Amino acid sequence: MQLIYDELSIEIFKYNAKPINLFLTNKKWYNIFRDLYAQIKWLIYKYDKAHALFYAVRLGNYFITEDVIQALFSKNVILFRYFIQ
C-alpha cells in the first residue's frame, strides 16, 4: 500500500508547477522532492528532454547533483552544443 501512495505522490509532484511550495508543507513532500526518481520525472515532464539538463543546472545547487545528471543522461536527454559552449 505504501508503494502505491509513493507513486501517487510522485505523480502529484510531477504536475506541480512550483515544487518548492509543495515540499515546504511537510517532511513527506520534502523526501519526495529529494527523491532522484521524482526529480527526473518532474524535469522531463516540465521541460521535456530537450531542455531538462539546462533547467536542472539553472535550478541551482539544491537541485542539481551528480546523480541527477547521470539519471538524465540515462533517460536520453538531449545535450545541445550551445549548452556545452
Phi and psi in radians as a Rosetta constraint file:
Dihedral C 1 N 2 CA 2 C 2 CIRCULARHARMONIC -1.124 0.35
Dihedral N 2 CA 2 C 2 N 3 CIRCULARHARMONIC -0.622 0.35
Dihedral C 2 N 3 CA 3 C 3 CIRCULARHARMONIC -1.106 0.35
Dihedral N 3 CA 3 C 3 N 4 CIRCULARHARMONIC -0.713 0.35
Dihedral C 3 N 4 CA 4 C 4 CIRCULARHARMONIC -1.128 0.35
Dihedral N 4 CA 4 C 4 N 5 CIRCULARHARMONIC -0.737 0.35
Dihedral C 4 N 5 CA 5 C 5 CIRCULARHARMONIC -1.082 0.35
Dihedral N 5 CA 5 C 5 N 6 CIRCULARHARMONIC -0.740 0.35
Dihedral C 5 N 6 CA 6 C 6 CIRCULARHARMONIC -1.133 0.35
Dihedral N 6 CA 6 C 6 N 7 CIRCULARHARMONIC -0.764 0.35
Dihedral C 6 N 7 CA 7 C 7 CIRCULARHARMONIC -1.113 0.35
Dihedral N 7 CA 7 C 7 N 8 CIRCULARHARMONIC -0.710 0.35
Dihedral C 7 N 8 CA 8 C 8 CIRCULARHARMONIC -1.144 0.35
Dihedral N 8 CA 8 C 8 N 9 CIRCULARHARMONIC -0.697 0.35
Dihedral C 8 N 9 CA 9 C 9 CIRCULARHARMONIC -1.121 0.35
Dihedral N 9 CA 9 C 9 N 10 CIRCULARHARMONIC -0.678 0.35
Dihedral C 9 N 10 CA 10 C 10 CIRCULARHARMONIC -1.154 0.35
Dihedral N 10 CA 10 C 10 N 11 CIRCULARHARMONIC -0.674 0.35
Dihedral C 10 N 11 CA 11 C 11 CIRCULARHARMONIC -1.137 0.35
Dihedral N 11 CA 11 C 11 N 12 CIRCULARHARMONIC -0.701 0.35
Dihedral C 11 N 12 CA 12 C 12 CIRCULARHARMONIC -1.107 0.35
Dihedral N 12 CA 12 C 12 N 13 CIRCULARHARMONIC -0.764 0.35
Dihedral C 12 N 13 CA 13 C 13 CIRCULARHARMONIC -1.055 0.35
Dihedral N 13 CA 13 C 13 N 14 CIRCULARHARMONIC -0.694 0.35
Dihedral C 13 N 14 CA 14 C 14 CIRCULARHARMONIC -1.081 0.35
Dihedral N 14 CA 14 C 14 N 15 CIRCULARHARMONIC -0.634 0.35
Dihedral C 14 N 15 CA 15 C 15 CIRCULARHARMONIC -1.531 0.35
Dihedral N 15 CA 15 C 15 N 16 CIRCULARHARMONIC -0.008 0.35
Dihedral C 15 N 16 CA 16 C 16 CIRCULARHARMONIC -1.402 0.35
Dihedral N 16 CA 16 C 16 N 17 CIRCULARHARMONIC 2.284 0.35
Dihedral C 16 N 17 CA 17 C 17 CIRCULARHARMONIC -1.266 0.35
Dihedral N 17 CA 17 C 17 N 18 CIRCULARHARMONIC -0.675 0.35
Dihedral C 17 N 18 CA 18 C 18 CIRCULARHARMONIC -2.198 0.35
Dihedral N 18 CA 18 C 18 N 19 CIRCULARHARMONIC 1.612 0.35
Dihedral C 18 N 19 CA 19 C 19 CIRCULARHARMONIC -1.177 0.35
Dihedral N 19 CA 19 C 19 N 20 CIRCULARHARMONIC -0.284 0.35
Dihedral C 19 N 20 CA 20 C 20 CIRCULARHARMONIC -1.101 0.35
Dihedral N 20 CA 20 C 20 N 21 CIRCULARHARMONIC -0.632 0.35
Dihedral C 20 N 21 CA 21 C 21 CIRCULARHARMONIC -1.148 0.35
Dihedral N 21 CA 21 C 21 N 22 CIRCULARHARMONIC -0.588 0.35
Dihedral C 21 N 22 CA 22 C 22 CIRCULARHARMONIC -1.331 0.35
Dihedral N 22 CA 22 C 22 N 23 CIRCULARHARMONIC -0.784 0.35
Dihedral C 22 N 23 CA 23 C 23 CIRCULARHARMONIC -1.333 0.35
Dihedral N 23 CA 23 C 23 N 24 CIRCULARHARMONIC -0.212 0.35
Dihedral C 23 N 24 CA 24 C 24 CIRCULARHARMONIC -1.398 0.35
Dihedral N 24 CA 24 C 24 N 25 CIRCULARHARMONIC -0.160 0.35
Dihedral C 24 N 25 CA 25 C 25 CIRCULARHARMONIC -1.296 0.35
Dihedral N 25 CA 25 C 25 N 26 CIRCULARHARMONIC -0.779 0.35
Dihedral C 25 N 26 CA 26 C 26 CIRCULARHARMONIC -2.788 0.35
Dihedral N 26 CA 26 C 26 N 27 CIRCULARHARMONIC 3.088 0.35
Dihedral C 26 N 27 CA 27 C 27 CIRCULARHARMONIC -1.214 0.35
Dihedral N 27 CA 27 C 27 N 28 CIRCULARHARMONIC -0.574 0.35
Dihedral C 27 N 28 CA 28 C 28 CIRCULARHARMONIC -1.104 0.35
Dihedral N 28 CA 28 C 28 N 29 CIRCULARHARMONIC -0.757 0.35
Dihedral C 28 N 29 CA 29 C 29 CIRCULARHARMONIC -1.212 0.35
Dihedral N 29 CA 29 C 29 N 30 CIRCULARHARMONIC -0.590 0.35
Dihedral C 29 N 30 CA 30 C 30 CIRCULARHARMONIC -1.114 0.35
Dihedral N 30 CA 30 C 30 N 31 CIRCULARHARMONIC -0.724 0.35
Dihedral C 30 N 31 CA 31 C 31 CIRCULARHARMONIC -1.140 0.35
Dihedral N 31 CA 31 C 31 N 32 CIRCULARHARMONIC -0.628 0.35
Dihedral C 31 N 32 CA 32 C 32 CIRCULARHARMONIC -1.179 0.35
Dihedral N 32 CA 32 C 32 N 33 CIRCULARHARMONIC -0.701 0.35
Dihedral C 32 N 33 CA 33 C 33 CIRCULARHARMONIC -1.067 0.35
Dihedral N 33 CA 33 C 33 N 34 CIRCULARHARMONIC -0.656 0.35
Dihedral C 33 N 34 CA 34 C 34 CIRCULARHARMONIC -1.418 0.35
Dihedral N 34 CA 34 C 34 N 35 CIRCULARHARMONIC -0.141 0.35
Dihedral C 34 N 35 CA 35 C 35 CIRCULARHARMONIC -1.253 0.35
Dihedral N 35 CA 35 C 35 N 36 CIRCULARHARMONIC 2.229 0.35
Dihedral C 35 N 36 CA 36 C 36 CIRCULARHARMONIC -1.049 0.35
Dihedral N 36 CA 36 C 36 N 37 CIRCULARHARMONIC -0.772 0.35
Dihedral C 36 N 37 CA 37 C 37 CIRCULARHARMONIC -1.052 0.35
Dihedral N 37 CA 37 C 37 N 38 CIRCULARHARMONIC -0.733 0.35
Dihedral C 37 N 38 CA 38 C 38 CIRCULARHARMONIC -1.185 0.35
Dihedral N 38 CA 38 C 38 N 39 CIRCULARHARMONIC -0.698 0.35
Dihedral C 38 N 39 CA 39 C 39 CIRCULARHARMONIC -1.096 0.35
Dihedral N 39 CA 39 C 39 N 40 CIRCULARHARMONIC -0.760 0.35
Dihedral C 39 N 40 CA 40 C 40 CIRCULARHARMONIC -1.150 0.35
Dihedral N 40 CA 40 C 40 N 41 CIRCULARHARMONIC -0.768 0.35
Dihedral C 40 N 41 CA 41 C 41 CIRCULARHARMONIC -1.071 0.35
Dihedral N 41 CA 41 C 41 N 42 CIRCULARHARMONIC -0.720 0.35
Dihedral C 41 N 42 CA 42 C 42 CIRCULARHARMONIC -1.140 0.35
Dihedral N 42 CA 42 C 42 N 43 CIRCULARHARMONIC -0.798 0.35
Dihedral C 42 N 43 CA 43 C 43 CIRCULARHARMONIC -1.072 0.35
Dihedral N 43 CA 43 C 43 N 44 CIRCULARHARMONIC -0.811 0.35
Dihedral C 43 N 44 CA 44 C 44 CIRCULARHARMONIC -1.218 0.35
Dihedral N 44 CA 44 C 44 N 45 CIRCULARHARMONIC -0.633 0.35
Dihedral C 44 N 45 CA 45 C 45 CIRCULARHARMONIC -1.185 0.35
Dihedral N 45 CA 45 C 45 N 46 CIRCULARHARMONIC -0.812 0.35
Dihedral C 45 N 46 CA 46 C 46 CIRCULARHARMONIC -1.300 0.35
Dihedral N 46 CA 46 C 46 N 47 CIRCULARHARMONIC -0.721 0.35
Dihedral C 46 N 47 CA 47 C 47 CIRCULARHARMONIC -2.003 0.35
Dihedral N 47 CA 47 C 47 N 48 CIRCULARHARMONIC -0.003 0.35
Dihedral C 47 N 48 CA 48 C 48 CIRCULARHARMONIC 1.167 0.35
Dihedral N 48 CA 48 C 48 N 49 CIRCULARHARMONIC 2.957 0.35
Dihedral C 48 N 49 CA 49 C 49 CIRCULARHARMONIC -1.194 0.35
Dihedral N 49 CA 49 C 49 N 50 CIRCULARHARMONIC -0.370 0.35
Dihedral C 49 N 50 CA 50 C 50 CIRCULARHARMONIC -1.248 0.35
Dihedral N 50 CA 50 C 50 N 51 CIRCULARHARMONIC -0.603 0.35
Dihedral C 50 N 51 CA 51 C 51 CIRCULARHARMONIC -2.126 0.35
Dihedral N 51 CA 51 C 51 N 52 CIRCULARHARMONIC 0.125 0.35
Dihedral C 51 N 52 CA 52 C 52 CIRCULARHARMONIC -1.080 0.35
Dihedral N 52 CA 52 C 52 N 53 CIRCULARHARMONIC -0.762 0.35
Dihedral C 52 N 53 CA 53 C 53 CIRCULARHARMONIC -1.183 0.35
Dihedral N 53 CA 53 C 53 N 54 CIRCULARHARMONIC -0.701 0.35
Dihedral C 53 N 54 CA 54 C 54 CIRCULARHARMONIC -1.061 0.35
Dihedral N 54 CA 54 C 54 N 55 CIRCULARHARMONIC -0.813 0.35
Dihedral C 54 N 55 CA 55 C 55 CIRCULARHARMONIC -1.306 0.35
Dihedral N 55 CA 55 C 55 N 56 CIRCULARHARMONIC -0.459 0.35
Dihedral C 55 N 56 CA 56 C 56 CIRCULARHARMONIC -1.124 0.35
Dihedral N 56 CA 56 C 56 N 57 CIRCULARHARMONIC -0.727 0.35
Dihedral C 56 N 57 CA 57 C 57 CIRCULARHARMONIC -1.201 0.35
Dihedral N 57 CA 57 C 57 N 58 CIRCULARHARMONIC -0.685 0.35
Dihedral C 57 N 58 CA 58 C 58 CIRCULARHARMONIC -1.125 0.35
Dihedral N 58 CA 58 C 58 N 59 CIRCULARHARMONIC -0.541 0.35
Dihedral C 58 N 59 CA 59 C 59 CIRCULARHARMONIC -1.222 0.35
Dihedral N 59 CA 59 C 59 N 60 CIRCULARHARMONIC -0.324 0.35
Dihedral C 59 N 60 CA 60 C 60 CIRCULARHARMONIC 1.723 0.35
Dihedral N 60 CA 60 C 60 N 61 CIRCULARHARMONIC -2.968 0.35
Dihedral C 60 N 61 CA 61 C 61 CIRCULARHARMONIC -1.154 0.35
Dihedral N 61 CA 61 C 61 N 62 CIRCULARHARMONIC -0.526 0.35
Dihedral C 61 N 62 CA 62 C 62 CIRCULARHARMONIC -1.279 0.35
Dihedral N 62 CA 62 C 62 N 63 CIRCULARHARMONIC -0.233 0.35
Dihedral C 62 N 63 CA 63 C 63 CIRCULARHARMONIC -1.966 0.35
Dihedral N 63 CA 63 C 63 N 64 CIRCULARHARMONIC -0.774 0.35
Dihedral C 63 N 64 CA 64 C 64 CIRCULARHARMONIC -1.491 0.35
Dihedral N 64 CA 64 C 64 N 65 CIRCULARHARMONIC 2.281 0.35
Dihedral C 64 N 65 CA 65 C 65 CIRCULARHARMONIC -2.421 0.35
Dihedral N 65 CA 65 C 65 N 66 CIRCULARHARMONIC 2.998 0.35
Dihedral C 65 N 66 CA 66 C 66 CIRCULARHARMONIC -1.099 0.35
Dihedral N 66 CA 66 C 66 N 67 CIRCULARHARMONIC -0.632 0.35
Dihedral C 66 N 67 CA 67 C 67 CIRCULARHARMONIC -1.135 0.35
Dihedral N 67 CA 67 C 67 N 68 CIRCULARHARMONIC -0.673 0.35
Dihedral C 67 N 68 CA 68 C 68 CIRCULARHARMONIC -1.118 0.35
Dihedral N 68 CA 68 C 68 N 69 CIRCULARHARMONIC -0.761 0.35
Dihedral C 68 N 69 CA 69 C 69 CIRCULARHARMONIC -1.107 0.35
Dihedral N 69 CA 69 C 69 N 70 CIRCULARHARMONIC -0.787 0.35
Dihedral C 69 N 70 CA 70 C 70 CIRCULARHARMONIC -1.104 0.35
Dihedral N 70 CA 70 C 70 N 71 CIRCULARHARMONIC -0.702 0.35
Dihedral C 70 N 71 CA 71 C 71 CIRCULARHARMONIC -1.173 0.35
Dihedral N 71 CA 71 C 71 N 72 CIRCULARHARMONIC -0.646 0.35
Dihedral C 71 N 72 CA 72 C 72 CIRCULARHARMONIC -1.125 0.35
Dihedral N 72 CA 72 C 72 N 73 CIRCULARHARMONIC -0.739 0.35
Dihedral C 72 N 73 CA 73 C 73 CIRCULARHARMONIC -1.148 0.35
Dihedral N 73 CA 73 C 73 N 74 CIRCULARHARMONIC -0.570 0.35
Dihedral C 73 N 74 CA 74 C 74 CIRCULARHARMONIC -1.215 0.35
Dihedral N 74 CA 74 C 74 N 75 CIRCULARHARMONIC -0.402 0.35
Dihedral C 74 N 75 CA 75 C 75 CIRCULARHARMONIC -1.569 0.35
Dihedral N 75 CA 75 C 75 N 76 CIRCULARHARMONIC 0.148 0.35
Dihedral C 75 N 76 CA 76 C 76 CIRCULARHARMONIC 1.074 0.35
Dihedral N 76 CA 76 C 76 N 77 CIRCULARHARMONIC 0.835 0.35
Dihedral C 76 N 77 CA 77 C 77 CIRCULARHARMONIC -1.240 0.35
Dihedral N 77 CA 77 C 77 N 78 CIRCULARHARMONIC 2.747 0.35
Dihedral C 77 N 78 CA 78 C 78 CIRCULARHARMONIC -1.547 0.35
Dihedral N 78 CA 78 C 78 N 79 CIRCULARHARMONIC 2.256 0.35
Dihedral C 78 N 79 CA 79 C 79 CIRCULARHARMONIC -1.884 0.35
Dihedral N 79 CA 79 C 79 N 80 CIRCULARHARMONIC 1.882 0.35
Dihedral C 79 N 80 CA 80 C 80 CIRCULARHARMONIC -1.408 0.35
Dihedral N 80 CA 80 C 80 N 81 CIRCULARHARMONIC 2.650 0.35
Dihedral C 80 N 81 CA 81 C 81 CIRCULARHARMONIC -1.110 0.35
Dihedral N 81 CA 81 C 81 N 82 CIRCULARHARMONIC -0.687 0.35
Dihedral C 81 N 82 CA 82 C 82 CIRCULARHARMONIC -1.149 0.35
Dihedral N 82 CA 82 C 82 N 83 CIRCULARHARMONIC -0.475 0.35
Dihedral C 82 N 83 CA 83 C 83 CIRCULARHARMONIC -1.219 0.35
Dihedral N 83 CA 83 C 83 N 84 CIRCULARHARMONIC -0.656 0.35
Dihedral C 83 N 84 CA 84 C 84 CIRCULARHARMONIC -1.214 0.35
Dihedral N 84 CA 84 C 84 N 85 CIRCULARHARMONIC -0.653 0.35
